[in-house]
Amino acid sequence: MDKRIVIIGAGPTGLGAAYRLSELGYKNYEVYDSSKQLGGLASSFTDSSGFTWDIGGHVMFSHYEYYDKVFDRLMGSDYQENRRECWIRMLDTWIPYPFQNNIRYLPRELAYECIDGLIDAQTTRDFRTASNFQEFVDAVFGPGIAKHFMNPYNFKVWAHPLDMMNKEWIGERVAVVNIHRALRNLLLDLDDFGWGPNNTFKYPLVGGTGEFYRRFAPHLSGRVNLGTTVVEIDSDRKMVRLDDGTTAPYDILISTVPLDILCHRMLRQVDEQIEEESGRLLHSGGFMVGIGLKKPCPASKSWMYFPESNCPFYRVTYLSNYSPNMTPDAESHYSLLCEISYSDYKAVNRAAVVEDTISGLVASGLITEADRDAIVDTWCYEAAYSYPIPSIDRDRILAHVMPYLEAKDIFSRGRFGAWKYEVSNTDHSLMQGVELVDRLLLGEKETTIGIRYASTADGRQAAHDRPKPAALNPEKPGPLARPNMNGHGYVK
């Protein structure tokens, strides 16, 4: 109980760890974050025009009783509960989400192409033999759904070819549909859009998603140091060096910085193989573009997916529908949050990203050409690390890197600290910090970072078994299959 704990990062994972430490009465810890505010990639910003923007389309739903209790304790009644209304925009029409359950909205020829391919895939192929995400898509959905939605949409999201990704991340995040359900919906003209774990979600009344994380501050005993960057870690002396030249000792280090940056740039002493392997981890970057309009909101939608090439974004959120306090005046203004990905495989023109977004909104039918005159605010945020790619070699890399770090009393957790997209929602991320503290102080097992989701009909069940190999598994894997890729993203 007297060990000095240093936490790098005040996003959901770092805050979860710090909150749990304080809750258990543990005082000997410090948190450092280079940002001026709490929240990390779950932060929110209110600009000078009175619009509030999130870094990405966050919604708050939980797999954990502990997370729910913390939310209730910190937020009280200062939140709004929303029912999800989610759509796909393609072929100049709106299709309820998920696409594969609602192909009846397609032109008849395309609907037949999709259902015929689905029947063929479901009756002649075994998705369990798929070796990557592309093969999984082909085996589960068939060529029609793959061609018209799954392939183009997923490339826009991940900014990487689908055959570079594993299939283990999928679980509840991709609605696996069977032919009986698809045929029923098509022939009986039935809507089927209640699927998924987030069909209702909570959202703070004021301040965006980031308001929840700002409310951690009074509970952390003044031990959070904002605007302070850890630039180097001496794992032999157990010392971190800060950007002002000072140092801080630790006995246990909890890091939420991207794992490749931790091993490549921050660790003073690191095994050459560990440095090389962590460099194989892949990620995308992203631009979040906010468009504020002085006009009553025209729709009740929550968010929308865009697989087609007539717009740069893969998702757009009616952020003003989440709370009446996201714009200067809910009666006369509304806001759209647009997300665009990039990588070495998918370039984005940085200088034109806002204008390209506006043109894409017009081309995809979300706004009209005349609505350009109603735009009174734009906001743009670049996240160099947006999505941790669940690549083919990811688990084998983690099986080497994570035990190596833990042998040095360095515990890497969080969206990019653990590099497991399937458990990097904000509730997962916060609980990674909580569970690590419970492991260190109480000897309890961590469960979140070992989750492997099992594909189920409704997506609501998940098997919490630990994959093999997985993070924290000490077994040595075989040779890595892919060449070294820097994965740091490319922008024209």
C-alpha positions as CSV (number, residue, x, y, z in Angstrom):
1,M,0.0,0.0,0.0
2,D,3.0,2.3,0.1
3,K,4.1,1.9,-3.5
4,R,4.2,5.1,-5.6
5,I,1.9,4.8,-8.6
6,V,2.2,7.2,-11.6
7,I,-0.6,7.3,-14.2
8,I,0.2,8.8,-17.6
9,G,-3.0,10.1,-19.2
10,A,-6.2,11.6,-17.8
11,G,-8.7,10.0,-20.3
12,P,-11.3,7.4,-19.3
13,T,-8.7,4.7,-18.4
14,G,-6.4,7.0,-16.3
15,L,-9.4,8.6,-14.6
16,G,-10.9,5.2,-13.9
17,A,-7.6,4.0,-12.3
18,A,-7.3,7.2,-10.2
19,Y,-10.9,7.3,-9.1
20,R,-10.6,3.7,-7.9
21,L,-7.4,4.4,-6.1
22,S,-9.1,7.3,-4.2
23,E,-12.2,5.2,-3.6
24,L,-10.0,2.6,-1.9
25,G,-8.3,5.2,0.2
26,Y,-5.0,5.0,-1.7
27,K,-3.1,8.4,-1.6
28,N,0.3,7.7,-3.1
29,Y,-0.4,8.4,-6.7
30,E,-0.1,11.1,-9.3
31,V,-1.7,11.6,-12.8
32,Y,0.1,13.5,-15.6
33,D,-1.6,14.6,-18.8
34,S,-0.4,17.0,-21.5
35,S,-3.9,18.3,-22.1
36,K,-5.4,21.3,-20.2
37,Q,-8.5,19.3,-19.4
38,L,-9.7,15.9,-18.4
39,G,-11.1,13.4,-20.8
40,G,-8.5,12.5,-23.4
41,L,-10.2,11.3,-26.6
42,A,-13.6,11.6,-24.7
43,S,-13.1,15.3,-24.2
44,S,-15.6,18.0,-25.4
45,F,-15.1,21.6,-26.4
46,T,-17.5,24.6,-26.4
47,D,-16.4,27.1,-29.0
48,S,-16.8,30.9,-29.1
49,S,-20.0,30.5,-31.2
50,G,-21.7,28.5,-28.4
51,F,-21.6,25.1,-30.1
52,T,-20.3,22.1,-28.1
53,W,-18.3,19.4,-29.9
54,D,-17.2,15.9,-29.0
55,I,-14.1,14.2,-30.3
56,G,-16.1,11.6,-32.2
57,G,-19.6,10.4,-32.0
58,H,-19.6,9.2,-28.3
59,V,-22.7,7.9,-26.6
60,M,-22.9,6.5,-23.1
61,F,-24.1,3.0,-22.6
62,S,-22.5,0.5,-20.4
63,H,-21.7,-3.2,-20.0
64,Y,-20.8,-2.7,-16.3
65,E,-22.7,-2.1,-13.1
66,Y,-19.7,-0.2,-11.6
67,Y,-19.6,2.2,-14.5
68,D,-23.3,2.9,-14.2
69,K,-22.9,3.6,-10.5
70,V,-20.0,6.0,-11.1
71,F,-22.0,7.8,-13.8
72,D,-25.0,8.2,-11.5
73,R,-22.8,9.4,-8.7
74,L,-21.1,12.0,-10.7
75,M,-23.9,13.1,-13.1
76,G,-26.9,12.8,-10.8
77,S,-29.9,13.9,-12.9
78,D,-27.8,16.1,-15.2
79,Y,-28.2,13.9,-18.3
80,Q,-30.7,13.1,-21.0
81,E,-31.6,9.5,-22.1
82,N,-32.0,9.1,-25.8
83,R,-33.4,6.4,-28.0
84,R,-31.1,5.6,-30.9
85,E,-32.3,6.4,-34.4
86,C,-29.6,5.2,-36.7
87,W,-29.6,5.2,-40.5
88,I,-27.5,4.4,-43.6
89,R,-27.5,6.8,-46.5
90,M,-26.9,5.3,-50.0
91,L,-28.5,5.4,-53.4
92,D,-30.2,8.7,-52.5
93,T,-32.3,7.0,-49.8
94,W,-32.3,6.3,-46.1
95,I,-32.0,2.7,-44.9
96,P,-32.5,1.7,-41.3
97,Y,-29.4,0.3,-39.5
98,P,-28.2,-2.4,-39.7
99,F,-28.0,-2.6,-43.5
100,Q,-28.1,-6.4,-43.7
101,N,-31.5,-6.5,-41.8
102,N,-33.2,-3.9,-44.0
103,I,-32.2,-4.6,-47.6
104,R,-35.9,-4.2,-48.5
105,Y,-35.2,-0.5,-48.8
106,L,-32.9,-1.1,-51.8
107,P,-34.0,-1.2,-55.5
108,R,-35.5,-4.6,-56.2
109,E,-32.5,-5.7,-58.4
110,L,-30.0,-4.9,-55.7
111,A,-32.2,-6.4,-52.9
112,Y,-32.2,-9.6,-54.9
113,E,-28.5,-9.5,-55.4
114,C,-27.9,-9.1,-51.7
115,I,-30.4,-11.7,-50.6
116,D,-29.2,-14.2,-53.2
117,G,-25.6,-13.7,-52.1
118,L,-26.6,-14.0,-48.4
119,I,-28.4,-17.3,-49.0
120,D,-25.4,-18.7,-51.0
121,A,-22.9,-17.6,-48.3
122,Q,-25.0,-19.0,-45.4
123,T,-25.6,-22.4,-47.1
124,T,-22.3,-23.0,-48.8
125,R,-19.6,-21.3,-46.7
126,D,-18.4,-21.6,-43.1
127,F,-17.4,-18.2,-41.5
128,R,-15.4,-20.1,-38.8
129,T,-12.8,-20.9,-41.4
130,A,-12.2,-17.3,-42.3
131,S,-8.7,-16.1,-41.6
132,N,-9.4,-12.4,-41.7
133,F,-12.2,-9.9,-41.6
134,Q,-12.5,-9.8,-45.4
135,E,-13.0,-13.5,-45.6
136,F,-15.5,-13.3,-42.7
137,V,-17.5,-10.6,-44.5
138,D,-17.6,-12.7,-47.7
139,A,-18.6,-15.9,-45.8
140,V,-21.3,-14.3,-43.7
141,F,-22.9,-11.8,-45.9
142,G,-22.1,-12.9,-49.5
143,P,-20.9,-10.8,-52.5
144,G,-23.9,-8.5,-52.7
145,I,-23.9,-7.0,-49.2
146,A,-20.1,-7.0,-49.2
147,K,-20.0,-5.1,-52.5
148,H,-22.6,-2.5,-51.7
149,F,-22.1,-1.8,-48.0
150,M,-19.7,-3.9,-45.9
151,N,-16.5,-3.4,-48.0
152,P,-16.8,0.3,-48.9
153,Y,-18.1,1.3,-45.5
154,N,-15.5,-0.6,-43.5
155,F,-12.7,0.8,-45.6
156,K,-14.0,4.3,-45.0
157,V,-14.0,3.6,-41.2
158,W,-10.7,1.7,-40.7
159,A,-8.7,3.2,-43.6
160,H,-7.1,-0.2,-44.0
161,P,-7.8,-3.1,-46.3
162,L,-10.1,-5.6,-44.6
163,D,-7.8,-8.5,-45.2
164,M,-5.3,-6.9,-42.9
165,M,-7.7,-7.2,-40.0
166,N,-8.5,-10.1,-37.8
167,K,-12.1,-11.3,-37.2
168,E,-11.8,-11.6,-33.4
169,W,-12.8,-8.0,-32.8
170,I,-16.3,-8.4,-34.3
171,G,-18.6,-9.8,-31.7
172,E,-21.5,-7.4,-30.9
173,R,-20.1,-4.7,-33.2
174,V,-21.3,-6.4,-36.4
175,A,-24.8,-7.6,-36.6
176,V,-24.6,-11.2,-38.0
177,V,-27.9,-11.9,-39.7
178,N,-29.3,-15.3,-40.8
179,I,-31.2,-15.9,-44.0
180,H,-34.5,-16.6,-42.3
181,R,-34.5,-13.1,-40.7
182,A,-33.4,-11.4,-43.9
183,L,-36.0,-13.2,-46.0
184,R,-38.8,-12.4,-43.5
185,N,-37.9,-8.7,-43.5
186,L,-37.7,-8.5,-47.3
187,L,-40.8,-10.4,-48.1
188,L,-43.0,-9.1,-45.4
189,D,-41.7,-5.5,-45.6
190,L,-40.6,-5.5,-42.0
191,D,-38.3,-2.9,-40.4
192,D,-35.6,-4.4,-38.2
193,F,-33.6,-1.6,-36.5
194,G,-33.6,-2.3,-32.8
195,W,-30.4,-4.4,-32.9
196,G,-27.4,-3.7,-30.7
197,P,-26.3,-2.8,-27.2
198,N,-26.7,0.9,-27.5
199,N,-30.3,1.2,-28.7
200,T,-30.8,3.6,-25.8
201,F,-28.0,5.8,-24.4
202,K,-27.3,8.5,-21.9
203,Y,-25.8,11.9,-22.6
204,P,-24.9,14.8,-20.3
205,L,-27.3,17.8,-20.5
206,V,-24.5,20.3,-20.6
207,G,-20.9,20.2,-21.8
208,G,-21.0,17.1,-24.1
209,T,-19.4,13.8,-23.3
210,G,-16.5,15.5,-21.7
211,E,-18.7,16.8,-18.8
212,F,-18.8,13.3,-17.3
213,Y,-15.0,13.2,-17.1
214,R,-14.6,16.8,-15.9
215,R,-16.6,15.7,-12.9
216,F,-13.9,13.3,-11.7
217,A,-11.7,16.2,-10.7
218,P,-13.1,16.8,-7.1
219,H,-12.7,13.1,-6.3
220,L,-9.0,12.9,-7.2
221,S,-7.6,14.9,-4.3
222,G,-5.7,17.3,-6.4
223,R,-3.4,14.6,-7.8
224,V,-4.0,15.3,-11.5
225,N,-1.3,17.4,-13.2
226,L,-2.7,18.9,-16.4
227,G,-0.6,20.6,-19.0
228,T,2.3,18.3,-18.0
229,T,3.9,15.9,-20.5
230,V,5.9,12.8,-19.7
231,V,8.7,12.8,-22.2
232,E,10.8,9.9,-21.1
233,I,10.6,6.8,-18.9
234,D,13.7,5.4,-17.2
235,S,12.5,1.9,-16.4
236,D,15.7,0.9,-14.7
237,R,15.7,3.8,-12.2
238,K,11.8,3.8,-12.2
239,M,11.7,7.5,-13.0
240,V,9.7,9.6,-15.5
241,R,11.0,12.9,-16.9
242,L,8.6,15.7,-17.5
243,D,8.7,18.4,-20.1
244,D,9.8,21.0,-17.6
245,G,12.9,19.0,-16.9
246,T,11.8,17.7,-13.5
247,T,11.5,14.0,-12.7
248,A,9.0,11.9,-10.7
249,P,9.7,8.5,-9.2
250,Y,7.4,5.5,-9.4
251,D,7.1,2.0,-8.3
252,I,4.2,1.1,-10.6
253,L,3.6,2.9,-13.9
254,I,0.1,2.9,-15.5
255,S,0.4,4.2,-19.1
256,T,-2.5,5.0,-21.4
257,V,-0.3,6.5,-24.2
258,P,-0.3,4.6,-27.5
259,L,1.7,1.4,-27.1
260,D,3.9,2.1,-30.1
261,I,4.8,5.5,-28.9
262,L,5.5,4.1,-25.4
263,C,8.0,1.6,-26.8
264,H,9.5,3.7,-29.5
265,R,9.8,7.2,-28.1
266,M,9.3,7.2,-24.3
267,L,11.1,4.1,-22.9
268,R,14.7,4.8,-22.4
269,Q,15.6,1.1,-22.1
270,V,13.7,-1.2,-24.4
271,D,14.4,-4.6,-26.0
272,E,15.1,-4.3,-29.7
273,Q,12.6,-7.0,-30.6
274,I,9.9,-5.3,-28.5
275,E,10.5,-2.0,-30.1
276,E,10.3,-3.6,-33.6
277,E,7.1,-5.6,-32.8
278,S,5.3,-2.7,-31.3
279,G,6.0,-0.8,-34.5
280,R,3.9,-3.3,-36.4
281,L,0.8,-2.2,-34.6
282,L,-1.6,-0.4,-37.0
283,H,-3.8,2.6,-36.4
284,S,-5.8,5.2,-38.3
285,G,-6.0,8.9,-37.8
286,G,-9.2,10.9,-38.0
287,F,-10.6,14.4,-38.5
288,M,-13.7,15.4,-36.6
289,V,-15.5,18.2,-38.4
290,G,-18.4,20.1,-36.8
291,I,-20.9,22.1,-38.8
292,G,-23.2,24.4,-36.9
293,L,-26.3,25.8,-38.7
294,K,-28.7,28.5,-37.8
295,K,-31.8,26.6,-38.7
296,P,-34.3,24.4,-36.8
297,C,-33.1,20.8,-36.8
298,P,-34.8,19.0,-39.7
299,A,-34.6,15.4,-38.4
300,S,-34.8,13.3,-35.2
301,K,-31.9,11.0,-36.3
302,S,-29.1,10.1,-33.9
303,W,-26.3,9.2,-36.3
304,M,-25.9,8.0,-39.9
305,Y,-23.4,5.8,-41.9
306,F,-22.2,6.7,-45.3
307,P,-20.6,4.0,-47.4
308,E,-20.5,5.8,-50.7
309,S,-17.7,7.8,-52.3
310,N,-19.7,11.0,-52.8
311,C,-18.7,12.2,-49.3
312,P,-15.4,11.9,-47.3
313,F,-17.1,11.0,-43.9
314,Y,-18.1,7.6,-42.8
315,R,-20.4,8.8,-40.0
316,V,-22.4,11.9,-39.2
317,T,-24.1,12.6,-35.9
318,Y,-26.9,15.0,-35.2
319,L,-25.1,16.1,-32.1
320,S,-27.7,18.7,-31.2
321,N,-30.3,15.9,-30.9
322,Y,-28.3,14.5,-27.9
323,S,-29.1,17.4,-25.6
324,P,-30.9,20.8,-26.1
325,N,-27.7,22.6,-24.8
326,M,-25.3,21.7,-27.6
327,T,-26.0,24.8,-29.6
328,P,-26.6,28.5,-28.9
329,D,-30.3,28.0,-29.2
330,A,-32.0,24.6,-29.6
331,E,-35.0,26.1,-31.3
332,S,-33.1,27.9,-34.0
333,H,-29.8,26.0,-34.4
334,Y,-28.6,22.5,-34.9
335,S,-25.2,20.8,-35.3
336,L,-23.7,17.9,-37.4
337,L,-20.5,16.1,-36.3
338,C,-18.7,14.4,-39.2
339,E,-15.9,11.8,-38.9
340,I,-13.3,11.2,-41.6
341,S,-10.5,8.6,-41.3
342,Y,-7.0,8.5,-42.9
343,S,-3.9,6.3,-43.0
344,D,-1.1,5.3,-45.4
345,Y,-3.8,3.5,-47.4
346,K,-6.3,6.4,-47.4
347,A,-5.2,9.9,-47.9
348,V,-7.1,13.1,-46.8
349,N,-6.5,16.6,-48.0
350,R,-5.9,18.4,-44.7
351,A,-6.3,21.9,-46.1
352,A,-9.6,21.1,-47.7
353,V,-11.2,18.8,-45.2
354,V,-13.8,21.3,-43.9
355,E,-14.9,22.4,-47.4
356,D,-14.9,18.7,-48.6
357,T,-17.1,17.8,-45.7
358,I,-19.6,20.5,-46.5
359,S,-19.6,19.5,-50.1
360,G,-20.1,15.9,-49.0
361,L,-23.1,16.9,-46.8
362,V,-24.7,18.5,-49.9
363,A,-23.9,15.5,-52.2
364,S,-25.2,13.0,-49.8
365,G,-28.5,14.9,-49.2
366,L,-28.0,15.9,-45.6
367,I,-28.1,19.6,-46.4
368,T,-29.0,21.5,-49.5
369,E,-26.9,23.9,-51.5
370,A,-28.9,26.7,-50.1
371,D,-28.1,25.5,-46.5
372,R,-24.5,26.7,-47.0
373,D,-25.8,30.2,-46.1
374,A,-27.2,28.8,-42.8
375,I,-23.7,27.6,-41.7
376,V,-22.6,29.8,-38.9
377,D,-19.9,27.7,-37.3
378,T,-17.3,25.1,-38.3
379,W,-15.0,23.2,-36.0
380,C,-12.2,20.8,-36.9
381,Y,-10.1,18.5,-34.7
382,E,-7.5,16.1,-35.8
383,A,-6.8,12.9,-33.8
384,A,-3.6,11.4,-35.0
385,Y,-4.6,8.2,-33.2
386,S,-8.3,7.5,-33.9
387,Y,-8.8,3.7,-34.3
388,P,-6.5,1.0,-33.0
389,I,-6.6,-1.5,-35.9
390,P,-7.3,-5.1,-34.9
391,S,-4.7,-6.4,-37.4
392,I,-3.9,-10.0,-38.1
393,D,-0.8,-9.9,-35.9
394,R,-2.1,-7.8,-33.1
395,D,-2.7,-10.5,-30.5
396,R,0.6,-12.1,-31.2
397,I,2.4,-8.7,-30.8
398,L,0.6,-8.0,-27.6
399,A,1.5,-11.5,-26.2
400,H,5.1,-10.4,-26.5
401,V,5.0,-6.7,-25.6
402,M,2.6,-6.7,-22.6
403,P,4.3,-9.3,-20.4
404,Y,7.7,-7.6,-21.2
405,L,6.3,-4.2,-19.9
406,E,4.7,-5.8,-16.9
407,A,8.0,-7.4,-15.9
408,K,9.2,-3.8,-15.6
409,D,6.1,-2.8,-13.5
410,I,4.7,-0.9,-16.5
411,F,1.0,-1.6,-17.2
412,S,-0.3,-0.3,-20.6
413,R,-4.1,0.1,-20.7
414,G,-6.8,2.0,-22.6
415,R,-7.9,2.4,-26.1
416,F,-4.4,2.6,-27.5
417,G,-2.6,1.4,-24.4
418,A,-4.1,-2.1,-24.7
419,W,-4.7,-1.7,-28.5
420,K,-7.9,-3.8,-28.4
421,Y,-10.6,-2.0,-30.3
422,E,-13.3,-4.5,-29.2
423,V,-12.9,-3.3,-25.6
424,S,-12.2,0.4,-26.2
425,N,-15.6,2.0,-25.7
426,T,-15.5,4.6,-23.0
427,D,-17.1,2.2,-20.5
428,H,-14.5,-0.5,-21.4
429,S,-11.7,2.0,-21.2
430,L,-12.7,3.3,-17.8
431,M,-13.1,-0.2,-16.5
432,Q,-9.6,-1.2,-17.7
433,G,-8.3,1.3,-15.2
434,V,-10.6,0.2,-12.4
435,E,-9.9,-3.5,-13.0
436,L,-6.1,-2.9,-13.1
437,V,-6.2,-1.2,-9.7
438,D,-8.3,-4.0,-8.3
439,R,-5.7,-6.4,-9.6
440,L,-2.8,-4.5,-8.1
441,L,-4.3,-3.7,-4.8
442,L,-6.9,-6.5,-4.2
443,G,-5.5,-9.4,-6.2
444,E,-8.6,-9.6,-8.4
445,K,-8.6,-10.7,-12.0
446,E,-8.9,-8.3,-14.9
447,T,-11.6,-9.4,-17.3
448,T,-12.1,-6.6,-19.9
449,I,-8.8,-6.7,-21.7
450,G,-9.2,-10.5,-22.2
451,I,-12.7,-10.3,-23.7
452,R,-13.3,-12.2,-26.9
453,Y,-16.8,-11.5,-28.2
454,A,-18.8,-14.4,-29.5
455,S,-21.0,-13.6,-32.5
456,T,-24.6,-14.0,-31.5
457,A,-27.9,-13.5,-33.2
458,D,-28.9,-10.2,-31.4
459,G,-25.4,-9.1,-30.4
460,R,-26.3,-8.8,-26.8
461,Q,-24.3,-11.7,-25.4
462,A,-20.6,-11.8,-25.1
463,A,-18.2,-14.6,-23.9
464,H,-15.7,-13.2,-21.5
465,D,-13.1,-15.8,-22.1
466,R,-9.4,-14.9,-22.6
467,P,-8.2,-15.6,-26.1
468,K,-5.0,-17.4,-26.7
469,P,-2.6,-15.7,-27.3
470,A,-3.9,-12.5,-25.8
471,A,-2.6,-9.5,-23.9
472,L,-0.9,-10.7,-20.7
473,N,-0.5,-14.3,-22.1
474,P,3.2,-15.1,-21.4
475,E,3.3,-17.8,-24.1
476,K,5.6,-16.9,-27.0
477,P,3.9,-16.8,-30.4
478,G,5.3,-17.9,-33.7
479,P,7.0,-15.6,-36.2
480,L,5.2,-12.4,-37.1
481,A,3.5,-12.8,-40.5
482,R,3.6,-9.3,-41.8
483,P,6.4,-6.8,-42.7
484,N,7.0,-3.8,-40.5
485,M,4.5,-1.1,-41.1
486,N,4.8,2.3,-39.5
487,G,1.0,2.9,-39.5
488,H,1.4,6.6,-38.6
489,G,-1.0,7.8,-41.2
490,Y,-0.6,9.9,-44.3
491,V,-2.2,13.3,-45.1
492,K,-1.7,15.1,-48.4
